[in-house]
Amino acid sequence: MTSTKNRRIDLRLTEPQKELIEEAAALTGRTVTDFSTDALTREAHEVIRRERMLRVDAEAFDAFAAELDRPAESIDGLASLLKRPSVFVD
């Protein structure tokens, strides 16, 4: 299924930027629109991926993993709290 392309992004470029993009598009046999859309979309995905990635150093990860490996502890009152009717009403 193909989507209808009905949105625009207007960009202001220097002449050298425009020429560079046009040359790259021509070398790949693509239109400037197709070339630019692909490049912008790839970069957007990469930025979003980097920003959503959780990064910790080895020491912090080892401490986190150790906490996950610890046996569960009973928390006083938790079982009775979970058995109470919800205070939230649909």
Gaussian input, Z-matrix of N, CA and C with variables (Angstrom, degrees):
# hf/3-21g

backbone

0 1
 N
 C     1     B1
 C     2     B2     1     A1
 N     3     B3     2     A2     1     D1
 C     4     B4     3     A3     2     D2
 C     5     B5     4     A4     3     D3
 N     6     B6     5     A5     4     D4
 C     7     B7     6     A6     5     D5
 C     8     B8     7     A7     6     D6
 N     9     B9     8     A8     7     D7
 C    10    B10     9     A9     8     D8
 C    11    B11    10    A10     9     D9
 N    12    B12    11    A11    10    D10
 C    13    B13    12    A12    11    D11
 C    14    B14    13    A13    12    D12
 N    15    B15    14    A14    13    D13
 C    16    B16    15    A15    14    D14
 C    17    B17    16    A16    15    D15
 N    18    B18    17    A17    16    D16
 C    19    B19    18    A18    17    D17
 C    20    B20    19    A19    18    D18
 N    21    B21    20    A20    19    D19
 C    22    B22    21    A21    20    D20
 C    23    B23    22    A22    21    D21
 N    24    B24    23    A23    22    D22
 C    25    B25    24    A24    23    D23
 C    26    B26    25    A25    24    D24
 N    27    B27    26    A26    25    D25
 C    28    B28    27    A27    26    D26
 C    29    B29    28    A28    27    D27
 N    30    B30    29    A29    28    D28
 C    31    B31    30    A30    29    D29
 C    32    B32    31    A31    30    D30
 N    33    B33    32    A32    31    D31
 C    34    B34    33    A33    32    D32
 C    35    B35    34    A34    33    D33
 N    36    B36    35    A35    34    D34
 C    37    B37    36    A36    35    D35
 C    38    B38    37    A37    36    D36
 N    39    B39    38    A38    37    D37
 C    40    B40    39    A39    38    D38
 C    41    B41    40    A40    39    D39
 N    42    B42    41    A41    40    D40
 C    43    B43    42    A42    41    D41
 C    44    B44    43    A43    42    D42
 N    45    B45    44    A44    43    D43
 C    46    B46    45    A45    44    D44
 C    47    B47    46    A46    45    D45
 N    48    B48    47    A47    46    D46
 C    49    B49    48    A48    47    D47
 C    50    B50    49    A49    48    D48
 N    51    B51    50    A50    49    D49
 C    52    B52    51    A51    50    D50
 C    53    B53    52    A52    51    D51
 N    54    B54    53    A53    52    D52
 C    55    B55    54    A54    53    D53
 C    56    B56    55    A55    54    D54
 N    57    B57    56    A56    55    D55
 C    58    B58    57    A57    56    D56
 C    59    B59    58    A58    57    D57
 N    60    B60    59    A59    58    D58
 C    61    B61    60    A60    59    D59
 C    62    B62    61    A61    60    D60
 N    63    B63    62    A62    61    D61
 C    64    B64    63    A63    62    D62
 C    65    B65    64    A64    63    D63
 N    66    B66    65    A65    64    D64
 C    67    B67    66    A66    65    D65
 C    68    B68    67    A67    66    D66
 N    69    B69    68    A68    67    D67
 C    70    B70    69    A69    68    D68
 C    71    B71    70    A70    69    D69
 N    72    B72    71    A71    70    D70
 C    73    B73    72    A72    71    D71
 C    74    B74    73    A73    72    D72
 N    75    B75    74    A74    73    D73
 C    76    B76    75    A75    74    D74
 C    77    B77    76    A76    75    D75
 N    78    B78    77    A77    76    D76
 C    79    B79    78    A78    77    D77
 C    80    B80    79    A79    78    D78
 N    81    B81    80    A80    79    D79
 C    82    B82    81    A81    80    D80
 C    83    B83    82    A82    81    D81
 N    84    B84    83    A83    82    D82
 C    85    B85    84    A84    83    D83
 C    86    B86    85    A85    84    D84
 N    87    B87    86    A86    85    D85
 C    88    B88    87    A87    86    D86
 C    89    B89    88    A88    87    D87
 N    90    B90    89    A89    88    D88
 C    91    B91    90    A90    89    D89
 C    92    B92    91    A91    90    D90
 N    93    B93    92    A92    91    D91
 C    94    B94    93    A93    92    D92
 C    95    B95    94    A94    93    D93
 N    96    B96    95    A95    94    D94
 C    97    B97    96    A96    95    D95
 C    98    B98    97    A97    96    D96
 N    99    B99    98    A98    97    D97
 C   100   B100    99    A99    98    D98
 C   101   B101   100   A100    99    D99
 N   102   B102   101   A101   100   D100
 C   103   B103   102   A102   101   D101
 C   104   B104   103   A103   102   D102
 N   105   B105   104   A104   103   D103
 C   106   B106   105   A105   104   D104
 C   107   B107   106   A106   105   D105
 N   108   B108   107   A107   106   D106
 C   109   B109   108   A108   107   D107
 C   110   B110   109   A109   108   D108
 N   111   B111   110   A110   109   D109
 C   112   B112   111   A111   110   D110
 C   113   B113   112   A112   111   D111
 N   114   B114   113   A113   112   D112
 C   115   B115   114   A114   113   D113
 C   116   B116   115   A115   114   D114
 N   117   B117   116   A116   115   D115
 C   118   B118   117   A117   116   D116
 C   119   B119   118   A118   117   D117
 N   120   B120   119   A119   118   D118
 C   121   B121   120   A120   119   D119
 C   122   B122   121   A121   120   D120
 N   123   B123   122   A122   121   D121
 C   124   B124   123   A123   122   D122
 C   125   B125   124   A124   123   D123
 N   126   B126   125   A125   124   D124
 C   127   B127   126   A126   125   D125
 C   128   B128   127   A127   126   D126
 N   129   B129   128   A128   127   D127
 C   130   B130   129   A129   128   D128
 C   131   B131   130   A130   129   D129
 N   132   B132   131   A131   130   D130
 C   133   B133   132   A132   131   D131
 C   134   B134   133   A133   132   D132
 N   135   B135   134   A134   133   D133
 C   136   B136   135   A135   134   D134
 C   137   B137   136   A136   135   D135
 N   138   B138   137   A137   136   D136
 C   139   B139   138   A138   137   D137
 C   140   B140   139   A139   138   D138
 N   141   B141   140   A140   139   D139
 C   142   B142   141   A141   140   D140
 C   143   B143   142   A142   141   D141
 N   144   B144   143   A143   142   D142
 C   145   B145   144   A144   143   D143
 C   146   B146   145   A145   144   D144
 N   147   B147   146   A146   145   D145
 C   148   B148   147   A147   146   D146
 C   149   B149   148   A148   147   D147
 N   150   B150   149   A149   148   D148
 C   151   B151   150   A150   149   D149
 C   152   B152   151   A151   150   D150
 N   153   B153   152   A152   151   D151
 C   154   B154   153   A153   152   D152
 C   155   B155   154   A154   153   D153
 N   156   B156   155   A155   154   D154
 C   157   B157   156   A156   155   D155
 C   158   B158   157   A157   156   D156
 N   159   B159   158   A158   157   D157
 C   160   B160   159   A159   158   D158
 C   161   B161   160   A160   159   D159
 N   162   B162   161   A161   160   D160
 C   163   B163   162   A162   161   D161
 C   164   B164   163   A163   162   D162
 N   165   B165   164   A164   163   D163
 C   166   B166   165   A165   164   D164
 C   167   B167   166   A166   165   D165
 N   168   B168   167   A167   166   D166
 C   169   B169   168   A168   167   D167
 C   170   B170   169   A169   168   D168
 N   171   B171   170   A170   169   D169
 C   172   B172   171   A171   170   D170
 C   173   B173   172   A172   171   D171
 N   174   B174   173   A173   172   D172
 C   175   B175   174   A174   173   D173
 C   176   B176   175   A175   174   D174
 N   177   B177   176   A176   175   D175
 C   178   B178   177   A177   176   D176
 C   179   B179   178   A178   177   D177
 N   180   B180   179   A179   178   D178
 C   181   B181   180   A180   179   D179
 C   182   B182   181   A181   180   D180
 N   183   B183   182   A182   181   D181
 C   184   B184   183   A183   182   D182
 C   185   B185   184   A184   183   D183
 N   186   B186   185   A185   184   D184
 C   187   B187   186   A186   185   D185
 C   188   B188   187   A187   186   D186
 N   189   B189   188   A188   187   D187
 C   190   B190   189   A189   188   D188
 C   191   B191   190   A190   189   D189
 N   192   B192   191   A191   190   D190
 C   193   B193   192   A192   191   D191
 C   194   B194   193   A193   192   D192
 N   195   B195   194   A194   193   D193
 C   196   B196   195   A195   194   D194
 C   197   B197   196   A196   195   D195
 N   198   B198   197   A197   196   D196
 C   199   B199   198   A198   197   D197
 C   200   B200   199   A199   198   D198
 N   201   B201   200   A200   199   D199
 C   202   B202   201   A201   200   D200
 C   203   B203   202   A202   201   D201
 N   204   B204   203   A203   202   D202
 C   205   B205   204   A204   203   D203
 C   206   B206   205   A205   204   D204
 N   207   B207   206   A206   205   D205
 C   208   B208   207   A207   206   D206
 C   209   B209   208   A208   207   D207
 N   210   B210   209   A209   208   D208
 C   211   B211   210   A210   209   D209
 C   212   B212   211   A211   210   D210
 N   213   B213   212   A212   211   D211
 C   214   B214   213   A213   212   D212
 C   215   B215   214   A214   213   D213
 N   216   B216   215   A215   214   D214
 C   217   B217   216   A216   215   D215
 C   218   B218   217   A217   216   D216
 N   219   B219   218   A218   217   D217
 C   220   B220   219   A219   218   D218
 C   221   B221   220   A220   219   D219
 N   222   B222   221   A221   220   D220
 C   223   B223   222   A222   221   D221
 C   224   B224   223   A223   222   D222
 N   225   B225   224   A224   223   D223
 C   226   B226   225   A225   224   D224
 C   227   B227   226   A226   225   D225
 N   228   B228   227   A227   226   D226
 C   229   B229   228   A228   227   D227
 C   230   B230   229   A229   228   D228
 N   231   B231   230   A230   229   D229
 C   232   B232   231   A231   230   D230
 C   233   B233   232   A232   231   D231
 N   234   B234   233   A233   232   D232
 C   235   B235   234   A234   233   D233
 C   236   B236   235   A235   234   D234
 N   237   B237   236   A236   235   D235
 C   238   B238   237   A237   236   D236
 C   239   B239   238   A238   237   D237
 N   240   B240   239   A239   238   D238
 C   241   B241   240   A240   239   D239
 C   242   B242   241   A241   240   D240
 N   243   B243   242   A242   241   D241
 C   244   B244   243   A243   242   D242
 C   245   B245   244   A244   243   D243
 N   246   B246   245   A245   244   D244
 C   247   B247   246   A246   245   D245
 C   248   B248   247   A247   246   D246
 N   249   B249   248   A248   247   D247
 C   250   B250   249   A249   248   D248
 C   251   B251   250   A250   249   D249
 N   252   B252   251   A251   250   D250
 C   253   B253   252   A252   251   D251
 C   254   B254   253   A253   252   D252
 N   255   B255   254   A254   253   D253
 C   256   B256   255   A255   254   D254
 C   257   B257   256   A256   255   D255
 N   258   B258   257   A257   256   D256
 C   259   B259   258   A258   257   D257
 C   260   B260   259   A259   258   D258
 N   261   B261   260   A260   259   D259
 C   262   B262   261   A261   260   D260
 C   263   B263   262   A262   261   D261
 N   264   B264   263   A263   262   D262
 C   265   B265   264   A264   263   D263
 C   266   B266   265   A265   264   D264
 N   267   B267   266   A266   265   D265
 C   268   B268   267   A267   266   D266
 C   269   B269   268   A268   267   D267

   B1=1.4490
   B2=1.5254
   B3=1.3033
   B4=1.4509
   B5=1.5175
   B6=1.3110
   B7=1.4553
   B8=1.5133
   B9=1.3136
   B10=1.4524
   B11=1.5197
   B12=1.2981
   B13=1.4617
   B14=1.5167
   B15=1.3288
   B16=1.4542
   B17=1.5329
   B18=1.3225
   B19=1.4636
   B20=1.5202
   B21=1.3467
   B22=1.4584
   B23=1.5168
   B24=1.3149
   B25=1.4546
   B26=1.5271
   B27=1.3102
   B28=1.4586
   B29=1.5199
   B30=1.3172
   B31=1.4554
   B32=1.5139
   B33=1.2969
   B34=1.4628
   B35=1.5226
   B36=1.3167
   B37=1.4547
   B38=1.5111
   B39=1.3149
   B40=1.4661
   B41=1.5251
   B42=1.3020
   B43=1.4640
   B44=1.5340
   B45=1.3484
   B46=1.4666
   B47=1.5331
   B48=1.3233
   B49=1.4675
   B50=1.5232
   B51=1.3315
   B52=1.4699
   B53=1.5244
   B54=1.3257
   B55=1.4699
   B56=1.5262
   B57=1.3187
   B58=1.4612
   B59=1.5248
   B60=1.3189
   B61=1.4740
   B62=1.5186
   B63=1.3188
   B64=1.4690
   B65=1.5342
   B66=1.3215
   B67=1.4625
   B68=1.5243
   B69=1.3404
   B70=1.4669
   B71=1.5257
   B72=1.3054
   B73=1.4649
   B74=1.5265
   B75=1.3222
   B76=1.4729
   B77=1.5282
   B78=1.3279
   B79=1.4727
   B80=1.5307
   B81=1.3284
   B82=1.4689
   B83=1.5268
   B84=1.3381
   B85=1.4575
   B86=1.5161
   B87=1.3064
   B88=1.4610
   B89=1.5157
   B90=1.3058
   B91=1.4570
   B92=1.5245
   B93=1.3218
   B94=1.4635
   B95=1.5204
   B96=1.3166
   B97=1.4669
   B98=1.5249
   B99=1.3308
   B100=1.4600
   B101=1.5282
   B102=1.3270
   B103=1.4559
   B104=1.5312
   B105=1.3224
   B106=1.4661
   B107=1.5206
   B108=1.3270
   B109=1.4606
   B110=1.5209
   B111=1.3287
   B112=1.4604
   B113=1.5225
   B114=1.3249
   B115=1.4645
   B116=1.5339
   B117=1.3080
   B118=1.4610
   B119=1.5266
   B120=1.3232
   B121=1.4625
   B122=1.5219
   B123=1.3388
   B124=1.4739
   B125=1.5238
   B126=1.3163
   B127=1.4675
   B128=1.5247
   B129=1.3317
   B130=1.4655
   B131=1.5252
   B132=1.3291
   B133=1.4665
   B134=1.5286
   B135=1.3192
   B136=1.4672
   B137=1.5229
   B138=1.3148
   B139=1.4644
   B140=1.5229
   B141=1.3148
   B142=1.4679
   B143=1.5184
   B144=1.3444
   B145=1.4659
   B146=1.5204
   B147=1.3296
   B148=1.4738
   B149=1.5227
   B150=1.3265
   B151=1.4549
   B152=1.5234
   B153=1.3159
   B154=1.4624
   B155=1.5251
   B156=1.3180
   B157=1.4553
   B158=1.5283
   B159=1.3154
   B160=1.4528
   B161=1.5186
   B162=1.3263
   B163=1.4563
   B164=1.5180
   B165=1.3171
   B166=1.4626
   B167=1.5253
   B168=1.3214
   B169=1.4601
   B170=1.5295
   B171=1.3158
   B172=1.4661
   B173=1.5263
   B174=1.3219
   B175=1.4689
   B176=1.5246
   B177=1.3101
   B178=1.4682
   B179=1.5241
   B180=1.3444
   B181=1.4600
   B182=1.5216
   B183=1.3323
   B184=1.4693
   B185=1.5257
   B186=1.3358
   B187=1.4636
   B188=1.5180
   B189=1.3220
   B190=1.4659
   B191=1.5240
   B192=1.3409
   B193=1.4606
   B194=1.5267
   B195=1.3297
   B196=1.4757
   B197=1.5248
   B198=1.3272
   B199=1.4753
   B200=1.5259
   B201=1.3051
   B202=1.4725
   B203=1.5270
   B204=1.3187
   B205=1.4633
   B206=1.5208
   B207=1.3297
   B208=1.4712
   B209=1.5256
   B210=1.3459
   B211=1.4676
   B212=1.5337
   B213=1.3019
   B214=1.4589
   B215=1.5245
   B216=1.3290
   B217=1.4566
   B218=1.5176
   B219=1.3075
   B220=1.4583
   B221=1.5236
   B222=1.3056
   B223=1.4641
   B224=1.5165
   B225=1.3486
   B226=1.4632
   B227=1.5192
   B228=1.3058
   B229=1.4440
   B230=1.5139
   B231=1.3280
   B232=1.4630
   B233=1.5282
   B234=1.3301
   B235=1.4701
   B236=1.5229
   B237=1.3351
   B238=1.4659
   B239=1.5282
   B240=1.3273
   B241=1.4659
   B242=1.5291
   B243=1.3193
   B244=1.4586
   B245=1.5269
   B246=1.3261
   B247=1.4601
   B248=1.5259
   B249=1.3203
   B250=1.4680
   B251=1.5317
   B252=1.3260
   B253=1.4687
   B254=1.5360
   B255=1.2983
   B256=1.4617
   B257=1.5195
   B258=1.3006
   B259=1.4733
   B260=1.5317
   B261=1.3196
   B262=1.4584
   B263=1.5147
   B264=1.3194
   B265=1.4500
   B266=1.5213
   B267=1.3188
   B268=1.4714
   B269=1.4936
   A1=108.59
   A2=118.05
   A3=121.53
   A4=109.49
   A5=115.23
   A6=121.00
   A7=109.28
   A8=115.55
   A9=120.85
   A10=108.39
   A11=115.94
   A12=120.47
   A13=107.54
   A14=114.90
   A15=118.37
   A16=112.53
   A17=116.79
   A18=121.66
   A19=109.28
   A20=116.21
   A21=120.66
   A22=110.00
   A23=114.89
   A24=122.66
   A25=105.46
   A26=116.58
   A27=120.80
   A28=108.00
   A29=116.13
   A30=121.80
   A31=110.45
   A32=116.37
   A33=121.69
   A34=106.57
   A35=115.96
   A36=122.06
   A37=110.42
   A38=114.28
   A39=118.13
   A40=106.61
   A41=116.24
   A42=119.81
   A43=111.10
   A44=119.09
   A45=118.48
   A46=113.45
   A47=117.67
   A48=120.24
   A49=110.67
   A50=115.39
   A51=120.40
   A52=110.71
   A53=116.45
   A54=120.29
   A55=111.40
   A56=116.86
   A57=121.19
   A58=111.09
   A59=116.20
   A60=120.77
   A61=110.57
   A62=116.98
   A63=120.31
   A64=111.06
   A65=117.16
   A66=119.95
   A67=111.35
   A68=116.45
   A69=119.92
   A70=111.12
   A71=116.72
   A72=120.28
   A73=110.25
   A74=116.36
   A75=120.58
   A76=111.03
   A77=116.65
   A78=120.05
   A79=112.18
   A80=116.89
   A81=120.28
   A82=112.05
   A83=116.67
   A84=120.04
   A85=113.46
   A86=116.20
   A87=120.38
   A88=109.74
   A89=115.09
   A90=119.62
   A91=108.42
   A92=116.01
   A93=120.37
   A94=109.78
   A95=116.63
   A96=120.08
   A97=110.95
   A98=117.23
   A99=120.88
   A100=110.67
   A101=116.21
   A102=121.07
   A103=111.06
   A104=116.50
   A105=121.73
   A106=111.79
   A107=116.37
   A108=120.17
   A109=110.78
   A110=116.00
   A111=119.82
   A112=111.12
   A113=117.32
   A114=121.23
   A115=111.06
   A116=117.34
   A117=120.76
   A118=111.85
   A119=116.27
   A120=120.28
   A121=110.89
   A122=117.34
   A123=120.58
   A124=110.88
   A125=116.55
   A126=120.37
   A127=111.07
   A128=117.46
   A129=120.96
   A130=110.88
   A131=117.02
   A132=120.37
   A133=111.03
   A134=116.58
   A135=121.22
   A136=111.31
   A137=117.66
   A138=121.20
   A139=110.11
   A140=117.24
   A141=121.24
   A142=110.23
   A143=117.93
   A144=121.17
   A145=110.55
   A146=116.86
   A147=120.61
   A148=111.57
   A149=116.99
   A150=120.51
   A151=112.78
   A152=117.39
   A153=120.89
   A154=113.20
   A155=116.82
   A156=120.85
   A157=109.49
   A158=115.81
   A159=121.51
   A160=107.92
   A161=116.85
   A162=120.83
   A163=109.75
   A164=115.92
   A165=121.30
   A166=107.91
   A167=115.06
   A168=117.57
   A169=109.29
   A170=116.47
   A171=122.12
   A172=111.45
   A173=117.45
   A174=120.68
   A175=111.21
   A176=117.14
   A177=121.39
   A178=110.69
   A179=116.98
   A180=119.61
   A181=110.33
   A182=117.83
   A183=121.23
   A184=111.25
   A185=117.15
   A186=120.78
   A187=110.68
   A188=116.99
   A189=121.47
   A190=111.09
   A191=116.59
   A192=121.03
   A193=110.67
   A194=117.07
   A195=120.60
   A196=110.37
   A197=116.80
   A198=119.79
   A199=111.04
   A200=116.67
   A201=119.88
   A202=111.31
   A203=116.74
   A204=121.31
   A205=113.46
   A206=117.08
   A207=119.70
   A208=109.78
   A209=117.36
   A210=119.92
   A211=110.72
   A212=115.74
   A213=120.84
   A214=110.11
   A215=115.62
   A216=120.99
   A217=108.97
   A218=115.51
   A219=120.65
   A220=108.73
   A221=117.01
   A222=122.17
   A223=107.24
   A224=115.03
   A225=120.19
   A226=111.00
   A227=116.33
   A228=122.14
   A229=115.53
   A230=118.43
   A231=119.70
   A232=111.57
   A233=116.65
   A234=119.72
   A235=110.90
   A236=117.61
   A237=119.43
   A238=111.28
   A239=116.71
   A240=120.14
   A241=110.78
   A242=116.80
   A243=120.32
   A244=112.84
   A245=117.27
   A246=120.09
   A247=112.23
   A248=118.60
   A249=121.94
   A250=110.34
   A251=116.12
   A252=119.47
   A253=109.93
   A254=115.79
   A255=121.04
   A256=111.16
   A257=116.66
   A258=121.00
   A259=109.93
   A260=116.37
   A261=121.12
   A262=109.86
   A263=116.47
   A264=121.93
   A265=108.28
   A266=117.85
   A267=121.89
   A268=110.78
   D1=127.38
   D2=178.56
   D3=-101.16
   D4=142.35
   D5=178.59
   D6=-89.51
   D7=147.63
   D8=175.74
   D9=-76.40
   D10=127.96
   D11=177.85
   D12=-86.77
   D13=103.08
   D14=-176.62
   D15=-131.52
   D16=20.69
   D17=177.44
   D18=-122.52
   D19=150.91
   D20=-177.73
   D21=-125.26
   D22=151.46
   D23=167.21
   D24=-128.28
   D25=123.10
   D26=178.14
   D27=-98.85
   D28=132.04
   D29=-178.76
   D30=-122.27
   D31=144.75
   D32=172.40
   D33=-103.99
   D34=125.51
   D35=-177.39
   D36=-126.06
   D37=157.25
   D38=169.47
   D39=-78.54
   D40=163.05
   D41=178.27
   D42=-59.87
   D43=-44.20
   D44=178.29
   D45=-62.23
   D46=-36.85
   D47=177.17
   D48=-63.28
   D49=-45.85
   D50=-179.51
   D51=-61.44
   D52=-45.12
   D53=-179.77
   D54=-63.97
   D55=-40.50
   D56=178.75
   D57=-61.62
   D58=-46.40
   D59=179.98
   D60=-64.61
   D61=-43.71
   D62=178.96
   D63=-62.69
   D64=-41.02
   D65=178.98
   D66=-64.97
   D67=-44.60
   D68=179.49
   D69=-63.31
   D70=-41.58
   D71=178.32
   D72=-62.00
   D73=-45.19
   D74=-179.93
   D75=-62.76
   D76=-42.03
   D77=-179.50
   D78=-63.16
   D79=-28.47
   D80=178.91
   D81=-94.54
   D82=0.98
   D83=178.64
   D84=70.66
   D85=29.46
   D86=-177.89
   D87=-122.13
   D88=162.99
   D89=174.58
   D90=-75.99
   D91=160.45
   D92=176.53
   D93=-60.72
   D94=-40.24
   D95=178.95
   D96=-61.30
   D97=-49.29
   D98=-179.00
   D99=-62.81
   D100=-46.34
   D101=179.92
   D102=-60.50
   D103=-47.57
   D104=-177.71
   D105=-66.81
   D106=-42.79
   D107=179.76
   D108=-61.33
   D109=-43.78
   D110=179.04
   D111=-63.00
   D112=-46.57
   D113=-178.68
   D114=-63.98
   D115=-44.65
   D116=179.83
   D117=-65.27
   D118=-40.39
   D119=-179.93
   D120=-66.05
   D121=-43.97
   D122=177.78
   D123=-60.02
   D124=-45.30
   D125=-179.61
   D126=-64.95
   D127=-40.25
   D128=178.34
   D129=-61.99
   D130=-44.25
   D131=177.78
   D132=-60.53
   D133=-41.38
   D134=-179.05
   D135=-65.85
   D136=-43.84
   D137=178.65
   D138=-61.80
   D139=-45.85
   D140=-179.84
   D141=-63.91
   D142=-42.12
   D143=178.89
   D144=-60.58
   D145=-46.81
   D146=-179.22
   D147=-62.23
   D148=-40.65
   D149=-177.64
   D150=-71.74
   D151=-27.14
   D152=-178.95
   D153=-89.85
   D154=-10.80
   D155=-177.47
   D156=-75.28
   D157=132.65
   D158=176.16
   D159=-88.18
   D160=121.46
   D161=-178.54
   D162=-118.95
   D163=127.17
   D164=175.13
   D165=-137.20
   D166=153.50
   D167=177.19
   D168=-77.00
   D169=169.45
   D170=-174.66
   D171=-59.94
   D172=-40.06
   D173=-178.90
   D174=-64.06
   D175=-45.51
   D176=178.98
   D177=-64.86
   D178=-40.37
   D179=179.12
   D180=-64.32
   D181=-43.32
   D182=179.26
   D183=-60.96
   D184=-40.52
   D185=177.58
   D186=-64.78
   D187=-42.12
   D188=177.84
   D189=-62.68
   D190=-45.80
   D191=179.93
   D192=-62.92
   D193=-37.84
   D194=178.69
   D195=-63.33
   D196=-39.54
   D197=177.62
   D198=-64.49
   D199=-39.73
   D200=179.05
   D201=-66.61
   D202=-32.35
   D203=-178.35
   D204=-78.95
   D205=-16.58
   D206=179.89
   D207=-65.52
   D208=145.50
   D209=176.27
   D210=-63.67
   D211=148.43
   D212=178.53
   D213=-64.96
   D214=146.28
   D215=177.95
   D216=-111.95
   D217=146.14
   D218=176.65
   D219=-74.97
   D220=135.93
   D221=178.26
   D222=-111.59
   D223=118.36
   D224=-178.06
   D225=-54.61
   D226=130.52
   D227=175.46
   D228=84.78
   D229=-9.70
   D230=-176.85
   D231=-67.11
   D232=-43.33
   D233=-179.28
   D234=-60.91
   D235=-44.09
   D236=-179.86
   D237=-69.05
   D238=-34.88
   D239=177.53
   D240=-61.99
   D241=-42.44
   D242=-178.88
   D243=-70.80
   D244=-18.15
   D245=179.16
   D246=-87.97
   D247=-13.61
   D248=-179.83
   D249=-70.54
   D250=152.35
   D251=173.97
   D252=-63.27
   D253=148.54
   D254=-179.53
   D255=-68.00
   D256=144.63
   D257=175.63
   D258=-84.59
   D259=-12.18
   D260=179.39
   D261=-88.08
   D262=134.12
   D263=-177.74
   D264=-111.16
   D265=134.16
   D266=178.80
   D267=-70.52

